[in-house]
Amino acid sequence: MLYTDTESGEILEFITNLKGLDALTIALLYRNRWVVEVLFKQIKQNFELKYFLSDTENGIKIQIWTALILNLLFTVLHKRIIEAEDFSTMVMVAAKNLSSYINLEKFLFYSEAYFKSIFQKDLHNLQTELLLSG
Protein backbone atom coordinates (compact mmCIF):
# COMPACT_ATOMS: atom_id res chain seq x y z
CA MET A 1 0.00 0.00 0.00
CA LEU A 2 1.51 3.34 -1.07
CA TYR A 3 1.02 6.63 0.76
CA THR A 4 2.40 10.04 -0.20
CA ASP A 5 3.19 12.27 2.77
CA THR A 6 1.58 15.67 2.15
CA GLU A 7 4.19 17.56 4.21
CA SER A 8 7.41 16.09 2.82
CA GLY A 9 6.18 14.60 -0.46
CA GLU A 10 7.86 11.33 0.52
CA ILE A 11 6.29 8.13 -0.78
CA LEU A 12 5.87 5.49 1.92
CA GLU A 13 5.07 1.85 1.32
CA PHE A 14 3.27 -0.19 3.97
CA ILE A 15 2.74 -3.92 4.03
CA THR A 16 -0.39 -4.77 5.97
CA ASN A 17 -3.09 -7.39 6.30
CA LEU A 18 -5.72 -4.70 6.97
CA LYS A 19 -7.11 -4.67 3.45
CA GLY A 20 -10.26 -2.68 4.23
CA LEU A 21 -8.41 0.49 5.30
CA ASP A 22 -7.09 3.25 3.07
CA ALA A 23 -3.44 4.32 2.91
CA LEU A 24 -3.93 7.45 5.08
CA THR A 25 -5.43 5.40 7.92
CA ILE A 26 -2.57 2.88 7.77
CA ALA A 27 0.00 5.72 7.82
CA LEU A 28 -1.70 7.33 10.84
CA LEU A 29 -1.86 3.99 12.67
CA TYR A 30 1.84 3.44 12.05
CA ARG A 31 2.76 6.97 13.19
CA ASN A 32 0.67 6.69 16.37
CA ARG A 33 2.11 3.25 17.10
CA TRP A 34 5.39 4.90 18.10
CA VAL A 35 3.62 7.20 20.56
CA VAL A 36 2.19 4.11 22.24
CA GLU A 37 5.60 2.38 22.19
CA VAL A 38 7.20 5.37 23.95
CA LEU A 39 4.42 5.33 26.57
CA PHE A 40 4.92 1.60 27.23
CA LYS A 41 8.69 2.09 27.49
CA GLN A 42 8.22 4.93 29.99
CA ILE A 43 5.81 2.89 32.10
CA LYS A 44 8.03 -0.22 32.10
CA GLN A 45 11.13 1.78 33.06
CA ASN A 46 9.56 3.84 35.84
CA PHE A 47 6.78 1.79 37.41
CA GLU A 48 8.16 -1.74 37.88
CA LEU A 49 5.92 -3.69 35.53
CA LYS A 50 8.62 -6.29 34.93
CA TYR A 51 6.87 -8.68 37.28
CA PHE A 52 3.20 -8.95 38.12
CA LEU A 53 2.32 -9.11 41.79
CA SER A 54 -0.73 -11.29 41.19
CA ASP A 55 -1.62 -14.33 39.14
CA THR A 56 -5.25 -13.33 38.63
CA GLU A 57 -6.56 -11.31 35.71
CA ASN A 58 -8.05 -8.71 38.06
CA GLY A 59 -4.78 -8.32 39.99
CA ILE A 60 -2.82 -7.76 36.78
CA LYS A 61 -5.39 -5.21 35.56
CA ILE A 62 -5.17 -3.35 38.88
CA GLN A 63 -1.37 -3.20 38.64
CA ILE A 64 -1.49 -1.93 35.04
CA TRP A 65 -4.20 0.66 35.78
CA THR A 66 -2.24 1.87 38.80
CA ALA A 67 0.87 2.32 36.66
CA LEU A 68 -1.13 4.19 33.99
CA ILE A 69 -2.70 6.51 36.58
CA LEU A 70 0.68 7.18 38.21
CA ASN A 71 2.21 7.89 34.81
CA LEU A 72 -0.57 10.37 34.05
CA LEU A 73 -0.17 12.12 37.42
CA PHE A 74 3.60 12.38 37.08
CA THR A 75 3.30 13.58 33.47
CA VAL A 76 0.96 16.40 34.56
CA LEU A 77 3.28 17.28 37.45
CA HIS A 78 6.33 17.15 35.18
CA LYS A 79 4.70 19.52 32.68
CA ARG A 80 3.68 21.96 35.46
CA ILE A 81 7.21 22.32 36.78
CA ILE A 82 9.26 24.65 34.63
CA GLU A 83 12.67 23.58 35.94
CA ALA A 84 11.69 19.95 36.26
CA GLU A 85 14.12 17.16 36.78
CA ASP A 86 14.18 14.32 34.32
CA PHE A 87 10.91 12.33 34.44
CA SER A 88 12.67 9.20 35.71
CA THR A 89 14.48 11.17 38.42
CA MET A 90 11.22 12.70 39.56
CA VAL A 91 9.57 9.28 39.85
CA MET A 92 12.60 7.90 41.70
CA VAL A 93 12.57 10.80 44.21
CA ALA A 94 8.89 10.15 44.87
CA ALA A 95 9.48 6.42 45.33
CA LYS A 96 12.35 7.00 47.76
CA ASN A 97 10.23 9.40 49.85
CA LEU A 98 7.06 7.33 50.16
CA SER A 99 7.37 7.11 53.94
CA SER A 100 8.24 10.78 54.52
CA TYR A 101 5.85 13.65 55.11
CA ILE A 102 6.93 15.96 52.32
CA ASN A 103 4.66 17.61 49.81
CA LEU A 104 6.06 16.26 46.53
CA GLU A 105 4.72 19.11 44.40
CA LYS A 106 6.21 21.79 46.67
CA PHE A 107 9.42 19.81 46.93
CA LEU A 108 9.79 19.64 43.14
CA PHE A 109 8.70 23.27 42.57
CA TYR A 110 10.91 24.76 45.27
CA SER A 111 13.46 22.05 45.93
CA GLU A 112 16.29 24.31 47.11
CA ALA A 113 14.11 26.33 49.49
CA TYR A 114 12.38 23.16 50.69
CA PHE A 115 15.72 21.52 51.50
CA LYS A 116 16.80 24.57 53.47
CA SER A 117 13.58 24.66 55.48
CA ILE A 118 13.79 20.94 56.27
CA PHE A 119 17.44 21.15 57.35
CA GLN A 120 16.82 24.30 59.40
CA LYS A 121 13.99 22.57 61.26
CA ASP A 122 16.18 19.51 61.83
CA LEU A 123 19.07 21.67 63.01
CA HIS A 124 16.76 23.57 65.38
CA ASN A 125 15.31 20.30 66.73
CA LEU A 126 18.81 18.88 67.22
CA GLN A 127 19.94 22.01 69.07
CA THR A 128 16.83 21.87 71.29
CA GLU A 129 17.43 18.18 72.08
CA LEU A 130 21.07 18.84 72.92
CA LEU A 131 20.11 21.70 75.24
CA LEU A 132 17.45 19.63 76.98
CA SER A 133 19.68 16.58 77.39
CA GLY A 134 22.67 18.56 78.68
N, C-alpha and C positions, 0 to 999 in steps of 0.2 A: 504494500500500500504506500503510495507516494503522497507526500505533503510538502507544500511550498510555504516556508515561513514568511509571513507578510512583512516582518520587521527587517530581516537580514536578506531575504530573497533566497536563502539556502534551501535546497531540496533534500528532504529527509525521507528515508525509506524505512518502513516499519513492517516487521513480520509478525502477524498476529493470527489467532484463531477466532477472533471476534469479528466474524464476517458481516454482521448486521450493522456495524457502526461505520460512520464516515471517517475520513482521514483526520479532520480537525479534532474530533472527539478522541481518537487514538493518540494524537499528539498531546492533547491536554492531559489525558490519563498518564502518559509517560512522564510529562513534565511534573505533574503533581505527585507522582510516585516518589520522587526524590525528596520532596518535602516530608512525606510520611517516613521515609527511610531515616532522615536526619532526626525526626522526632523520636523514632524508636531507638536510635543510637544514643540520644541524649537521656532517655529514660533508663536504658540498660546501664549506662555508665554511672548515673547519679543516684539511682533508687533501688539498687540491689535486686534486680529481677533475674539474677543468674540462677537462683534456686527458688522454688515455690515452697512456701511454708505449710502448705496443705496438700492433701491428695484428692480432695473433693473438687468438683467443678465450681461450686459456690465459693470455696476458699480461694481458689485461683482467681476467680473473677473479682473478689474483694481486694486481693493484693494488687491486681492490675488497675482497678478503678482507683485505689488509693494512690498508686504511683502516678496515674494520669492527673488526679486532682492536685497532688503535691507539685507536679511539674507545672500545671497551670498557675498555681499560687506563686511559685518561685519565678515564673516567667513574668507575671504581672509586677511582682516586687522588683525584679531585675530591671524592667523597663522604667519603673518609677524613680529609680536611683540613678542620678546623673553620673556620679563617679563610682559606678558599681564595680565590684570585683568581678572576676570571671564567674560565670554561672556555676561551674563546678566547685569553685572555692566557696561561693556563697552557700551552696547546699552542704558542703563539708562543715563549714562554721556552724550552721544550724544543727547538724547532726551531732557535733561535738558538744554543743551546749543545750542538749535536750533536758538535762536535769538542773539547769541553772535558771534563775529568775530574771533573765534579761529580756527586754523588749527587742526582738530581732530587727524590726523595722527601724527603730531608733538607733540601734547599734550599727546597722548598715548605713543609715543616712549620716549619722554623726559619729563615726567610729572613733575618731581621735578624741573628741570631747567626752564621749561615753567612757572610754578607757580611763581618762584622767579622773572623771567623777567616781568611777568604781575604785580606782587605786587610792584616791584621797579618802574615801569612806573607809577603806580597809586600813589605811595608815592611821586614820583617826581612831578607829576601833582598837588597833594594836596598841597605840599610845595609851588609850584609856585602860586597856587590860593590864598593861605594864605598870601604870600608876596605881591601879587598884590592888595588884598582886604584890607590890613592893612595899 
